[in-house]
Amino acid sequence: MKDILSINLKNAEGFVPSEEVFALAQQSVRHLEILKEGTGAGSDFLGWLTLPCDIAAQFDKIEKKAKQLRSVSDTTVVIGIGGSYLGAKAVIEALSHSFTPLLKKKHHEIIFAGQNICEDYMSDLLEILEDRNYSIIVISKSGTTTEPAIAFRMLKDNLEKKIGKQKTAERIVAITDEKKGALRSLAETNGYETFVIPDNIGGRYSVLTPVGLLPIAVSGIDIRALVKGALSMEEATVNNKNGAANPVLIYAAARNLVLRTGRPVEILVGFTPKLHYFSEWWKQLFGESEGKDGKGIFPASVDFTTDLHSMGQYIQDGQRILFETIISVKEPGKKLIIPLEKDDSDQLNYLAGKRLSEVNHNAETGTILAHNDGNVPVIKIEIPMLDEYYTGQLIYFFELACAVSGYILDVNPFDQPGVEAYKKNMFALLNKPGFEEAGKKLKERLK
């Protein structure tokens, strides 16, 4: 059996003693019980809790559709916003070749749309698709969310003009509500194959549903190994009542105790650019789950060592309002040795013969020590390698930790009431039917 990710609090010990962390972790066992019993806030959205086991019944259908899309097209455009794209994007970026579009060998390209309403982005995308044989996966519970709905309208129109309405219908997959909504109706009218977004799973917890798994499978990544990793984390944590040995409870407790020291900003750190979009997924997960009722830890992220040359100065010497959580990958997937240079003009021969990963790991250790000296608490989460199995572990680890952390903060970690405010203003300013009066008031404010 493979290892479970580990959590190291050594460099947070000076700020929150480990005995306090373990005590709060033990107290938080009750939050696990509340989650399992479904008696806490947001209990209608707990389907993700058993998803690593439940989703196995859909593997064959997902993989069959992924194979079909790969056979009829060279590119798939995934349309969605928020949790409808970040999870898939995170996993694909983490587990794919860093320069996939430039590879000479044949591959299936995954492109994302509907995550913005930028005219230049959509124009550039349509330009690229002129020379592509593409399919579409459109993801929306309602089918009326502005950004993906506009993108789907434009891309569907473009594809129909290229290959006709009937062939287009064979190239579109809709992931939506089981029974209702505009996208469900459109899919039934036009004969699109569909997958269901479960009613009891919110968008930011949906990466292990078809929302994330279908695009991931189309990209060629092994979804069974990904889910197996998530299942191993579920088995190691959900029923583990020993707070001091439960990494989910330790992390949730530690970050909340650090918050109580006056540090409301958590920076997720990766020492590989492959984790960039994983951090973006993490930011939505914690930002939407905790940021309410005037509470919550603000989630930010950096890519080291790159951002040590930009954000490093602030982290080291700026306001002492932050702490770091580092995802440390023990062993890279590939091996490179630094060569010996005869004249040593760059003075790097002391590194000759060393693996590049050794330099990166020492940069990581040096950064932790430097930031610790700069009064920054550091929590370290270590995985043996960045593969499907451990990526699945990380996904479930953070999902469960986010739920527990929300309950520690005494907020509902499964709703997002604040997301609607900008939408209502946008609708009013665009004269959407039903928003005329609100539009008049907003336009008065803008004079």
N, C-alpha and C positions, 0 to 999 in steps of 0.2 A: 504493500500500500504506500502511496506517495505521502510526503510530509504535508502538514498543514502550515500555512503561513505563520510567521512568528512576529511578536510585537515586543519592542525593546524600549523601556522607559528610562534607561540609564541617564540620558541627557535631558530628562524632564524632572528627575529626582530632586534636584535642588530647588525646584519651584513648587512641585506637588509631591510630597513624600509618598513612596509606594504603598505604605500601609493605609494611607487615606484613599488612594486609588482603589486598592483591593477592597476596602470597606464599602466604598460607593458601588463598586462592581458587584459585590455580594448583595447589597441592598437592591440592585437593579435586576436581580433574578426575578423579582416580582413583575418587572416589565415584560420579561419573556413569558411569564405565565399569563399576563393580561393579553399579550399578542396571541398566544395559542388558544386562549379561551374566547377571544374576540369580544372582550368587555371594555376595551379602552376607546378613546376618541378615534374616529375614522375607521371603526371596525368593519365598515362595508367594503374596505379596500385592502383586504389582507390576502388576496389570492396568490400574491407573489411568495408568501411564506412557504407554501408547499409546492411551488412551481417546478423546482428541479426534478421532483418525482412525477408530477402531474403532466408535464409537457412531453414526456417520452412517448405518449400515445400518438403524438403528431409528427414525430420524426420522419416517418416514411412519406407522409404527404408533403412536408416541407422540402425534403430532399428531392422528391420526384419533381416538384415544381421548379426547384432551383436548377435541376438538370435540364428541364425543358427550356427554361429561359436562356440558359447557356448555349443550348443547341440551336436556337432560332435567332440569336442576336449576339453581338460582340460587346454590347454595353447595356447596362441597366441603370436607369435613372430612378433613384429612390426619392420620393416626394414626401416630406414630413417636416415637422418643426418640434423643438423641445425633445421630449422623450421619444417622439416618433422618428427621430433620426440620430440623436446623440449616442445612444447605446450601440447601435450598429456601427456608426462611424468610429466610436472608441475602440471597439473590438477589431474592426477591419484594419485600422491604422496601427494598432498594437501588434498585430500578428502577420501583417503583410510585408513584403519587401519595401524598403524605404523609398525606392524609386520605381515602383510598379509601372507607371505610365511610360517609362523610358526603356523598359525591358524589351529586348529583341524577340524573346520567345512569346508565343501567343498566350494571351491572358484575357480574362473577362473584366472589363472596366466597370467599376461602380462609381456613379456620379450622384451627388446629392443636390436636390432642388427643393424649393418651398420653405426653406429655413430663413428666407429674407424676402423683401419686396424691392430689391435693388434692380433698376432697369438695366444697368450696365451688365450685371451678373447674368440676368436672363438673356440679354442679347448675345453675350459671349457664349452662353450655353447653347442657344439655338444655332449659332454659327458653327460650333464644334459638332453638333449633332447632324449637320447637313451631310457629313461624310461618315456617319455612323449608322449601323444597323442596330437600332436600340429597342428595348422594352421598357416598361414602366411599372414600378411598384408604388402605389399611392396609399399613404397611411393617414387615416383621420377617423376619429370616432364619429364625428358628426358629418364631416364632409363640407362644413361651412366655415372652418377656421380660415381666416383671410389669406394668410401667406401660402399654405399648401393648395388651397382651393384655386387661387389665381394661377399658380404654377401648373396645376393639373389641367386647367382649362386651356392654357396656352400650349402645353406639350401634347395634350391629346389632339388638339387642332392641328398641330404641326405634323404629328405622326399620321393622322388620317389623310392629310394632303399628300404625304409621301407614299403610303402603301394602301390606302383605302380603309373604309370604316370597318369592314369585316375582319381583315387581317389585324387591324389595330386592336380590336376587341380581344384577339387571341394573344396579344402581347401585353395586355394590362392585367395586373393583379391588384385587387383592392383589399386592404386590411382595415376592417371597420367594425361597426357595431353589428351584432348578430341579427337584429330585427328591424332597427329603425335608423333614420338619418338620411341626409341627402346622398351620401356616397353609397349607402346600401341600396337605395332606390335606383341610382344610376347604374350600379353594378348589375342589378337584376334586369333592368330594362335593356342593357347592352350586352349582357352575357359574359361579364368579366368573372374570372375565377376569384373566389374570396377566401380570406382567412378572418377569424374573429378576434377582436380585441375584447378580452373578458371584462364584464362589467365591474368585477371586484379587483381590478388591477389598474392603478393610475399610470399615466404616461411615463413618469420618471422611474417607475419600477417595472417597466414592460420589456426590458431588453431580452429576457429569456422566454418571451412569448413570440409568436410569428412576427410581431413588429420588428424585433431585432434579429431573430433567427433566420428568417427568410433572406434578407439582404446578406447576412453573414454567410449563409450557405451558398448563395449565388456567387459570392466572391471566392469560393473554394475552400473556406475554412471548415474544419471538422466541428460541427455543432454538438455532436454527441460527447466529444471530449470536453468541450466548454461546459456543457450542462453537468457532466460527471464531476467536474471540479466544483461547481456550485453545490451539487448534492453532498460532496464530501464536507463542505463548509457548513451546510445545514445540519448534517449529522453530528458534527463536532461542537456545535454551538447551541442550537435551539433547545436541546434538552440537557445541556450542561449547567448544572446548578452550582458548580464550584466557580465563584466569581474570579478567584485568583488564577484560574486555569482556562478561563473563557476569553479568548482574544477580543471578541466582539464587545463584551461587557467592560473589559479593561480599557479598550480604546474609547468607548462612549463615556466612561467615567473620567478618564484622564483629560479628555478635551473639555469636559464641563468643569472640572476642577481648575484647569488652566484659565478658563473663561472667568472664574471667580477671582483670579488674581489681577483682573483688570486688562486682560488681553482678549479682545472680542474678534480678532482676525486670525483665521487659520489659513496657512499657505500650504497647499499640497505640492510636494516637490518630487520631480522625477529626474534621474540622471541619464535618461535616454529620451530622445525626441519621439520615440514610438508611444510614449505615454501622454503626449500632449492632449489628444482628444479624450483620453480616459479622464484627464483632469477636468475637461469641459463637461463631461457627463457627471462627474463627481460634484462639480459646482452647482449644476441644476438640482441634483438629488438633495444636497444639503440646503441650498439656498431656498428652494420652494418648500422644503419640508419644515425648516426651522424659522425662517424669517417672517414672523408674524407676531402680533400682540406686543410689539415693541421689544421682542426678544430675538435670540438667535446669534450664532457665531457666523461672521461674514466669511464665506468661502472664496479664497483666491488661489492662484496657482502660478508656478514658475517652472521653466525648463532649465535645469542646470547641466553643464556648467555655463551654457549660453547666457542665461539671465544673471549670472554672477557678475557679468560685465555691464549690467544695466541696473537691475534691482538689488544687487548685492550690497551696494553702499547703503541703501535705505534699511535693508534688513539688519545690517551690522550696526548702524549708528543712528537710525531715525527714531521716531516715537516708539516707545516700548509697549506697543499695542498688539503685538502679533506673536504667534508661535508657528512652528513648522511640523508637518507630518511628511516624512520621507518614505516613498515607496522604493525600497532598495532591491535590485535584481542581482542575485548572487552570481549567476553564471550567464554570460551572453550566449546567443545562439551560434555565433561564428568566432573565429580566432584570427587575430592579426598580431604580428610581431614587429616591433619598431626596429628598423635597420640601423646598422653602424655606418656613420659617415666619416670618411677618412680625415678631412680637414676640420670637422666638428665646428664649423663656423657658427652654427646656431646653438652650440654648447648643450646639445641634447644627448651626447654619447653616454651619459650616465644612465640614460633610459634604454640604450640599445640592448636588444635581446628580451626586453620585457613585453608582455602583452599589453595592448592598448587598454584592456579592461582593468589591469592592475593600476595604471595611472588614473583611470576614472574612479576606481574604488578609493584610492588614496585622496583624490580630490573630494570625494564624498565625505570621507572621515575627517579631512582637514576642515571642510566647510562646517560640519556638525560642531567640531571643537571651537572654531572661530565664532560661530553664531551663539554657541553656549557662553563663550567668554563675553559676547556682546549682550548678554541677558535675554537670550531667546530660548525658550524651552523647545526641545526637539523630541518628537515621537517617531520612532523608526519601525516601519512595517517591512519585513523581509520575505521575499519569495525566492525559491531556488532558481527559477528561470521564468522567462516571459513566454509561456506557451498557452495553448487552449485551456488546459487543466487549471493552471494557476490564475489565468485571467478570469475564469469562471469562479474560482475561489474569491478573488478580489471583489467581483461584482456582488456576490451574495454577502460577503463580509461587510461591505459598506452599506448595502441595503438594510441589513438587520441592525447594524450599528446606528444608522440614521434613525430608524424607528425607535430604538431604545433611547437614543440621545434626545429625540423630540419629547418623549415621555418624561425624561429627567428634567427637561426645561418646562414641562407642563404646557406643551402646545400640541395641537393635532398635527402629526407629521404627514398626513395624507390628503390635506386640502390645500388650496392655493387661491384664496379669495382676492388677493391683491393683483393677480394677473389680469383681471377683467377691466381695471380702471383705464388703461391706455386704449383698450379696444373700444370702449364706449365713447371716448373722446374722438378717436379716429373715425368711427361710424358717423358721429354727429357732424364732424368737419367735412365728411364726404357726402353728406346729405342722404344717408341711408334711410329708406322709408321707416318711419316710427321714431326717428331721432331728430326730427326737424326742430323742435323746440329747444332741445339741448344744444343743437348746432347754433341757433341764434344767440344763445347765452355765451357760448364759447367764443364766437366771433366778436361779440361785444368786448370780451376780455382781451382780445388780441388787438383791438384798435389803439 
